[in-house]
Amino acid sequence: MEIREMRAFVAVVEEGGLSAAARRLHVSQPALSQTMTTLERRLGVQLLVRSSTGVEATDAGMTLLAGARAVLARHDEAIAAVTRRGAAGGSVLRIGIPLELPGDLLSGPLAEVTAADPETRVQARHLSSAAQLAALTAGELDLALVREHPVGPDFDAMLVVEERLGVLLTATLTAKLAGPGGIPLAALAGLSWVGFPRSGSPAWYDELTAILRSHGLELGPDAPQGQELIPEVKLAAVATGGAFALAPPDWAQPLPGSVVWSALAGQPLVRRTWAVWSAHSHRRDLGRLVAALDRPGPVSTVD
């Protein structure tokens, strides 16, 4: 049984329902329900009694609850002890980073942190927004850079960058569709969207796809869960001529000659990135990094 499953089970019992527990854990209710079903199947015993008024633990569930709380307490104590030891001899600042983060967002702030405390080491992990929030909850990250604002009292969050997304198309299609103000979103109807899986960032996915659909775009089947939308996948799909992908104007990936970036008319798509950290953290190096990130940043856009 994994620590993540223990935390999920304890949250469901303590909250008395899947909806409240899902909000506490910053996961979707269907995903949490599946976790509980899988856990019961693996252990071969019913742990929860579900009803219209909520969820209660069975006798077996109460036994597991006591054991899980004890294990989690020991786990959290061990993590705290390691953190204290690391802080005494040079701390490790663990940061989650999404794909396509603006290249200059972290360089200056991290330079300020390491200049103030040369013994601080930075450890970066590329993770989806959902995976970052889960890692932050589990104490495996100190700072997350995510595409959606978390809900709940356990996190503090700050908007650090906004990007006006444009579109990647073949040069032929761009010449055909572009107008004086860019390419109208509705002009992309009939093309396949090279999208990311909803599981990676549900709130951002829902916001984005709602705008695309409101302009008459049919999005087709969802991307497989867990599949990262790396630049090579975007470019390969777009190069076929039957698909489009979204990207900011300062996208760092080199484009092949057959693919070009264009602004969208009216700039209707804004991708936001928040810095998120535990509301209970008192790390000085994390505080310095947050302060360095807390400066006005321009919306990434085009004239």
LINNORWO-V63273 format. One record per pair of residues at least 24 apart in sequence whose ideal C-beta (glycine too) atoms are under 10 Angstrom apart, sorted by the first residue. I is the first residue (numbers start at 0). J is the second residue. D is the distance in Angstrom with one decimal. If there is no record, write none. Layout:
i-><I;I>
j-><J;J>
d-><D;D>
//
This chain:
i-><0;0;0;0;0;0;0;1;1;1;2;2;2;2;2;2;2;2;2;3;3;3;3;3;4;4;4;4;4;4;5;5;5;5;5;5;5;5;5;5;6;6;6;6;6;6;7;7;7;7;7;7;8;8;8;8;8;8;8;8;8;8;8;8;9;9;9;9;9;9;10;11;11;11;11;11;11;11;11;11;11;11;12;12;12;12;12;12;12;12;12;12;12;13;13;13;14;14;15;15;15;15;15;16;16;16;16;16;16;17;17;17;17;18;18;19;19;20;22;22;23;23;23;23;23;24;24;24;24;24;25;25;25;25;25;25;25;25;25;25;25;25;25;25;25;26;26;26;26;26;26;27;27;27;27;30;30;30;30;35;38;74;74;75;75;78;78;78;79;81;82;82;82;85;85;86;86;86;86;86;88;89;89;89;89;89;90;90;90;90;90;90;90;90;90;91;91;91;91;91;91;92;92;92;92;92;92;92;92;92;92;92;92;92;92;93;93;93;93;93;93;93;93;93;93;93;93;93;93;94;94;94;94;94;94;94;94;94;94;94;94;94;94;95;95;95;95;95;95;95;95;95;95;95;95;95;95;95;95;95;95;95;95;96;96;96;96;96;96;96;96;96;96;97;97;97;97;97;97;97;97;97;97;97;97;97;97;97;97;98;98;98;98;98;98;98;98;98;99;99;99;99;99;99;99;99;99;99;99;99;99;99;99;99;100;100;100;100;100;100;100;101;101;101;101;101;101;101;101;101;101;102;102;102;103;103;103;104;104;104;104;104;104;104;105;105;105;105;105;105;105;107;107;107;108;108;108;108;108;108;108;108;108;108;109;109;109;109;110;111;111;111;111;111;112;112;112;112;112;112;112;112;112;113;113;113;114;115;115;115;115;115;116;116;116;118;119;119;119;119;119;119;120;121;121;125;125;126;126;127;127;127;127;127;127;127;127;128;128;128;128;128;128;128;128;128;128;129;129;129;129;129;129;129;130;130;130;130;131;131;131;132;132;135;135;135;135;136;138;140;140;140;141;141;141;141;141;141;141;142;142;142;142;142;142;142;142;142;142;143;143;143;143;143;144;144;144;144;144;145;145;145;145;145;145;145;145;146;146;146;146;146;146;146;146;146;146;146;146;146;147;147;147;147;147;147;147;147;147;147;147;148;148;148;148;148;149;149;149;150;151;152;152;153;153;153;154;154;154;154;154;154;154;155;155;155;155;155;155;155;155;155;156;156;156;156;156;157;157;157;157;157;157;157;157;158;158;158;158;158;158;158;159;159;159;159;159;159;159;159;159;159;160;160;160;160;160;160;160;160;160;160;160;161;161;161;161;161;161;161;161;161;161;162;162;162;162;162;162;162;162;162;162;162;162;162;162;163;163;163;163;163;163;163;163;163;163;163;163;163;163;164;164;164;164;164;164;164;164;164;164;164;164;164;164;164;164;165;165;165;165;165;165;165;165;165;165;165;165;165;165;165;165;166;166;166;166;166;166;166;166;166;166;166;166;166;167;167;167;167;167;167;167;167;167;167;167;167;167;167;167;167;167;167;167;168;168;168;168;168;168;168;168;168;168;168;169;169;169;169;169;169;169;169;169;169;169;170;170;170;170;170;170;170;171;171;171;172;172;172;172;172;172;172;172;173;173;173;173;173;174;174;176;176;176;177;177;177;177;178;179;180;180;180;180;180;181;181;181;181;181;181;181;182;182;182;182;182;183;183;183;183;183;184;184;184;184;184;184;184;184;184;184;184;184;184;185;185;185;185;185;185;186;186;186;186;186;186;187;187;187;187;187;187;187;187;188;188;188;188;189;189;189;189;190;190;190;190;190;190;190;190;190;191;191;191;191;191;191;191;191;191;191;191;191;192;192;192;192;192;192;192;192;192;192;193;193;193;193;193;193;193;193;193;193;193;193;193;194;194;194;194;194;194;194;194;194;194;195;195;195;195;195;195;195;195;195;195;196;196;196;196;196;196;196;196;197;197;197;198;198;198;198;198;199;199;199;199;199;200;203;203;203;206;206;206;206;207;207;207;207;210;210;210;211;211;211;213;214;214;216;230;233;234;245;246;247;247;247;248;248;248;249;249;249;250;260;261;262;262;262;263;266;266;266;269;269;269;270;271;272>
j-><38;41;42;63;66;67;70;34;38;137;67;70;71;74;75;78;137;138;139;34;133;134;136;137;34;35;37;38;41;67;38;63;64;66;67;68;69;70;71;74;67;71;74;133;136;137;31;34;35;38;67;133;34;35;38;39;46;47;56;60;63;64;67;68;63;64;67;68;70;71;136;35;38;46;47;49;53;54;55;56;60;64;46;47;54;55;56;60;61;63;64;67;68;56;64;68;53;54;52;53;54;55;56;49;50;52;53;54;55;47;49;53;54;53;54;53;54;54;150;151;136;150;151;152;153;132;133;136;151;153;128;129;131;132;133;135;136;145;147;149;150;151;153;154;275;129;132;133;136;198;201;129;197;198;201;129;198;201;224;60;63;137;138;137;138;137;138;139;138;138;138;141;282;118;120;118;119;282;283;284;118;116;117;118;119;120;116;118;119;120;141;282;283;284;285;119;120;121;122;141;284;116;119;120;121;122;123;140;141;142;282;284;285;287;288;120;121;122;123;124;134;135;138;139;140;141;142;143;285;121;122;123;124;131;140;141;142;143;144;274;276;285;288;123;124;125;126;127;128;130;131;132;133;134;135;139;140;141;142;143;144;145;275;123;124;125;126;131;142;143;144;145;272;125;126;127;128;130;131;143;144;145;146;199;200;203;227;270;272;125;126;127;195;199;227;228;229;230;146;162;164;228;229;230;233;245;246;247;249;250;251;252;270;272;125;144;159;160;162;251;272;159;160;162;247;249;250;251;272;296;299;249;250;251;160;249;296;144;159;160;272;274;292;296;142;144;159;274;288;291;292;291;292;294;159;274;287;288;289;290;291;292;293;294;287;288;291;292;291;287;288;290;291;292;283;284;285;286;287;288;289;290;291;284;287;288;287;283;284;287;288;291;283;284;287;284;282;283;284;285;287;288;284;284;288;227;229;199;227;195;196;198;199;200;225;227;228;198;199;200;201;202;203;204;272;273;275;196;197;198;199;200;201;202;198;199;200;225;199;200;275;200;275;275;276;277;280;277;277;275;276;277;276;277;280;282;284;285;288;274;275;276;277;280;282;285;288;289;292;273;274;275;276;277;272;273;274;275;292;200;202;203;271;272;273;274;275;195;199;200;201;202;203;204;206;207;270;271;272;273;200;201;202;203;204;205;206;271;272;273;275;202;203;271;273;275;202;273;275;202;278;278;279;277;278;279;273;275;276;277;278;279;280;273;274;275;276;277;278;279;280;289;273;274;275;276;278;273;274;275;276;289;290;292;293;271;272;273;274;292;293;296;271;272;273;274;275;289;292;293;294;296;247;270;271;272;273;274;292;296;297;298;299;247;269;270;271;272;296;297;298;299;300;245;246;247;248;249;250;268;269;270;271;272;298;299;300;247;248;262;263;265;266;267;268;269;270;298;299;300;301;207;244;245;246;247;248;250;262;263;266;267;268;269;270;299;300;244;245;246;247;248;250;259;260;261;262;263;266;268;299;300;301;190;192;237;243;244;245;246;259;260;261;262;263;268;193;230;233;234;236;237;238;242;243;244;245;246;250;252;254;258;259;260;261;237;238;240;242;243;244;257;258;259;260;261;237;238;239;240;241;242;243;255;257;258;259;254;255;256;257;258;259;261;240;257;259;237;240;241;242;243;258;259;261;243;258;259;260;261;259;261;243;261;264;259;261;262;264;264;264;262;263;264;265;266;261;262;263;264;265;266;301;243;261;262;263;264;214;263;264;265;267;210;211;213;214;215;216;243;263;264;265;266;267;268;211;213;214;215;216;264;214;215;216;243;263;264;211;214;215;216;242;243;245;263;214;215;216;217;215;216;217;241;216;217;219;237;240;241;242;243;244;216;217;218;219;220;236;237;239;241;242;243;244;216;217;218;219;222;236;242;243;244;245;219;222;228;232;233;234;235;236;237;242;243;244;245;218;219;220;221;222;228;233;242;244;245;221;222;226;227;228;229;232;233;244;245;221;222;223;224;225;226;227;228;221;222;224;222;223;224;225;226;224;225;226;227;228;270;270;271;272;268;269;270;271;245;268;269;270;267;268;269;245;267;268;267;263;267;243;254;258;258;270;270;299;300;301;299;300;301;299;300;301;299;301;301;300;301;302;301;298;300;301;298;299;300;299;298;296>
d-><7.2;7.8;7.8;8.5;9.3;7.9;8.6;9.6;9.4;9.9;9.3;7.8;7.1;5.9;9.6;10.0;6.5;9.5;9.6;8.1;6.9;9.7;8.8;6.5;6.2;8.8;8.2;5.5;9.0;8.7;9.3;8.6;9.5;8.6;4.2;8.5;10.0;6.1;5.7;8.4;8.1;6.5;9.4;9.4;7.3;7.1;6.0;5.1;7.2;8.0;9.7;9.9;8.1;6.9;6.5;9.7;7.0;8.4;8.7;7.9;6.7;7.2;5.9;10.0;9.1;6.4;5.3;6.2;9.8;6.7;9.8;6.3;9.9;9.0;6.8;9.9;9.6;5.8;10.0;8.5;9.2;9.7;8.7;7.7;7.3;7.9;4.9;6.7;8.1;8.9;5.4;9.0;9.7;9.8;8.5;9.4;8.5;8.2;8.6;4.5;6.1;7.4;9.7;9.1;9.8;8.4;4.2;5.4;9.8;9.1;8.1;8.5;6.3;9.1;9.8;8.5;9.5;8.2;6.1;6.3;9.0;9.4;6.4;9.5;7.8;8.8;7.8;6.5;9.0;9.7;9.7;7.9;9.9;4.6;7.3;8.5;6.5;9.9;9.5;5.6;6.9;6.7;8.4;7.9;9.7;7.3;8.2;7.1;9.1;9.8;9.1;8.5;9.0;8.1;6.0;8.8;7.6;9.3;9.7;9.9;8.8;9.1;8.6;9.6;6.9;8.8;4.9;8.5;8.3;9.9;8.3;9.2;8.6;10.0;8.9;9.5;9.5;7.8;9.2;8.8;7.5;8.5;8.6;3.5;6.8;6.4;7.8;7.2;5.5;7.3;9.0;7.2;9.0;6.0;9.2;7.8;5.0;7.7;5.3;8.4;9.5;9.4;5.7;7.0;5.1;6.9;9.3;9.7;5.5;7.2;7.7;5.4;6.5;9.5;6.9;9.6;8.2;4.8;8.0;7.2;8.3;9.4;9.5;7.0;5.0;4.8;7.5;9.6;9.7;6.4;7.1;5.1;7.4;9.3;6.9;6.8;4.8;7.7;7.1;9.2;9.9;9.5;8.1;7.8;5.5;8.0;4.9;9.1;8.6;7.6;3.7;8.6;9.9;6.3;7.2;8.9;4.8;8.9;7.0;4.3;6.1;7.4;8.7;5.3;6.9;5.5;7.4;8.4;9.5;8.8;5.6;9.8;9.8;7.4;7.3;6.9;6.4;9.6;7.5;9.0;6.0;6.7;6.3;8.6;8.0;9.9;9.9;9.8;7.1;6.6;9.4;8.3;8.4;9.2;6.5;6.8;6.8;8.0;9.9;8.5;10.0;8.8;9.6;7.8;9.7;9.8;7.2;7.0;10.0;6.9;8.0;8.4;8.5;9.5;9.1;6.3;9.7;8.2;9.9;9.4;7.0;9.3;5.8;7.1;7.4;6.6;9.5;8.5;8.1;8.8;6.7;7.8;9.9;5.6;9.8;8.9;9.8;7.9;6.6;5.8;7.7;9.4;7.8;7.9;9.7;8.1;9.3;9.8;8.5;9.2;8.1;6.9;9.1;9.1;9.2;9.5;8.2;5.5;8.6;8.4;3.4;5.1;9.2;8.7;9.8;7.0;8.0;9.7;8.6;6.4;7.8;8.4;4.6;9.7;9.5;5.5;8.7;9.5;4.9;5.1;9.9;9.5;6.9;8.9;9.6;9.9;9.5;8.6;7.8;5.7;9.9;9.6;7.5;5.5;7.6;9.3;9.6;9.3;4.8;9.6;8.8;9.2;9.8;9.3;9.0;8.2;9.8;8.9;9.6;8.2;8.2;7.5;3.5;6.2;8.7;7.4;9.8;9.9;6.2;3.9;8.4;8.2;6.9;9.5;9.1;9.0;9.2;9.6;9.4;6.2;5.8;6.2;7.0;9.7;9.2;7.5;9.6;9.5;9.8;9.4;7.7;9.5;7.1;6.5;7.3;6.6;9.9;8.6;8.1;9.0;8.6;9.1;6.5;7.8;6.9;6.6;8.5;5.4;8.6;6.1;7.2;5.1;9.2;9.0;9.5;6.3;6.5;7.5;8.8;8.2;7.4;4.4;7.3;9.7;5.6;7.3;5.9;7.7;9.2;7.1;9.5;8.6;9.5;7.0;5.6;8.4;5.7;9.6;8.4;4.5;9.8;7.7;4.0;8.7;9.3;9.3;6.6;6.9;6.2;7.7;5.7;7.5;3.8;4.9;8.9;9.3;8.2;8.1;9.4;7.3;9.4;7.6;9.8;8.0;5.5;8.2;9.3;7.7;5.6;9.0;9.0;6.4;9.8;6.7;5.7;7.5;9.4;5.2;7.0;6.6;5.9;9.7;10.0;10.0;8.9;7.2;5.7;7.5;4.9;9.4;8.3;8.2;4.7;6.9;4.6;8.0;9.4;6.4;5.0;8.0;8.8;6.7;10.0;6.8;6.0;6.1;7.6;5.5;8.1;9.7;9.6;8.6;8.7;5.7;6.6;4.9;9.9;9.4;5.1;8.0;9.0;6.5;9.4;8.6;7.3;4.8;9.0;9.3;9.1;5.4;8.8;8.3;7.1;9.8;5.6;7.2;5.2;7.8;7.5;8.3;4.5;7.0;8.8;9.9;9.0;4.0;7.9;8.1;9.4;8.9;7.0;4.7;7.9;7.8;7.2;4.1;8.1;7.2;7.2;7.7;7.9;9.9;4.4;8.8;7.0;5.9;8.1;6.0;6.1;4.3;7.3;8.5;9.7;4.6;6.6;5.9;8.6;9.6;9.2;7.0;8.1;8.7;4.1;7.3;5.6;8.9;9.9;9.9;7.3;6.3;7.1;5.7;8.5;9.9;5.4;5.7;4.8;5.6;8.2;8.4;9.8;9.3;7.2;9.5;9.9;9.1;5.3;7.2;6.1;7.6;9.4;7.3;5.6;8.0;5.8;9.0;8.2;9.7;6.4;7.3;9.3;5.0;9.4;9.0;6.5;4.4;7.3;5.4;8.1;9.5;7.5;5.7;7.4;5.6;8.1;6.4;9.9;8.6;8.6;5.4;8.4;9.8;7.1;6.6;8.4;6.6;6.7;6.7;8.3;5.0;9.2;9.2;9.2;9.7;5.6;6.1;7.6;9.8;9.8;7.5;6.0;7.1;5.1;10.0;7.0;8.2;9.7;9.1;6.7;9.3;9.8;8.0;9.7;9.1;9.5;10.0;8.9;5.1;8.7;5.3;9.0;9.9;9.6;8.2;9.9;9.4;5.7;8.8;8.9;6.3;8.5;7.6;8.9;4.3;6.9;9.0;5.9;3.7;5.3;4.2;7.7;7.7;8.2;8.9;5.1;7.3;5.9;6.2;7.9;7.5;4.6;7.8;9.4;7.7;7.1;8.8;4.2;8.5;7.2;9.9;5.6;7.2;7.8;9.9;5.8;7.8;9.9;9.5;4.6;5.3;7.6;9.1;9.0;9.7;9.8;9.8;9.5;8.4;8.3;7.9;9.0;5.9;9.6;5.2;10.0;8.9;7.8;5.1;5.6;7.3;9.6;8.7;8.1;8.6;8.0;9.4;9.8;9.2;8.9;6.2;5.7;4.9;9.9;9.7;8.8;8.3;5.5;9.6;7.4;9.6;9.0;5.9;4.2;7.5;9.7;6.7;8.7;5.2;6.9;9.4;9.4;7.1;6.3;7.6;8.0;10.0;8.4;7.0;6.9;5.3;9.1;8.9;4.4;6.5;5.2;7.0;4.1;8.2;6.6;8.4;9.6;7.6;5.4;7.1;9.8;9.9;8.3;8.4;9.5;5.8;7.9;7.6;4.1;10.0;9.7;9.8;10.0;9.6;6.5;4.3;6.3;5.1;6.6;5.6;8.4;8.0;6.1;7.9;8.0;9.1;9.3;4.6;6.9;9.4;8.4;8.1;8.7;7.6;8.2;10.0;7.3;8.0;9.7;9.2;9.2;9.4;9.3;7.9;6.7;9.7;7.9;5.9;6.2;9.5;9.1;9.3;8.3;9.0;9.7;7.6;9.1;9.5;8.9;5.9;8.1;9.7;5.1;9.0;9.7;6.0;6.8;5.0;5.9;9.8;9.5;9.7;9.4;9.3;8.2;4.9;9.1;9.8;8.9;6.4;8.1;7.4;9.4;9.3;8.7;9.7;9.8>
//
